[in-house]
Amino acid sequence: MTNVLVCVKRVPDSTSEVVLTDDGQAVDGRYAGFTTSAHEECAVELAAQVTGADGGEATVLTLGDDDAVEQLRSSLAVGCHAATHVVAEAHRFGPADVAREIAAVVREHEAAGRSHDLILLGNDAADSGDFQVGIRLAYELGRPVVNGVNQVSVADGVVTAQGAGPEGHETYRVPLPAVVTVLEGGVEPRYPSVQGRMKAKKVAIEQRTPATEPAGPDRVRLLLPPPAPSDVQILGKGADAAPAVVDVLEKLGVLSR
């Protein structure tokens, strides 16, 4: 039986235009709405699959303000069994701070008899681009870590993690307990059903305050890439533009004479 802790973060929805806060420290989600990143949706799905296969418990954890409960409920609705909410202002916590808070939860749960054999995280933060939490957490707990994989399975106390590497497909096998960071693409996340949402509403969420005062992020500011240049060519108006349209389609290989 494998117990899994999967960590998620409330982030702005990146499917709309990305706007930064005035200080350039974060993505402004006031107009885009908030969601869970695609990496973490896949991590939640993998947690549900691993625990569903051997009868373990999947716990979802987040650090954020009161609104982050929405992301916890969504994870509970698709297969997680329990939830822990570290109530805090997420923008005040850097990657090292977040790793320490997750480690504090793991240690406290273990002291209470709740083990987390496998910890899953998204490969990177969708809003700030930090790739550090998984590695820092593994160092904090003294566990092996595998980064950037998209398939995970557990058997006989060993986690097998697979993903694409610079030389092709890679497979890692490490003993439990372990930490794994997940990239999207290996599994298809399930989405909450009405029944799942109703069940999730009944789950009591464990609430915690931060274990330590955060040092804060070390970033100077975020920068948006310049917009991609685009050229527009007016082919003409009405029927007079037809020959020019045909020429363009021929150049694209859509038509041939």
Summary of the structure (lengths in Angstrom):
residues: 257
radius of gyration: 22.3
end to end distance: 65.6
largest distance: 78.9
contacts: 792
relative contact order: 0.18
helix: 31%
strand: 25%
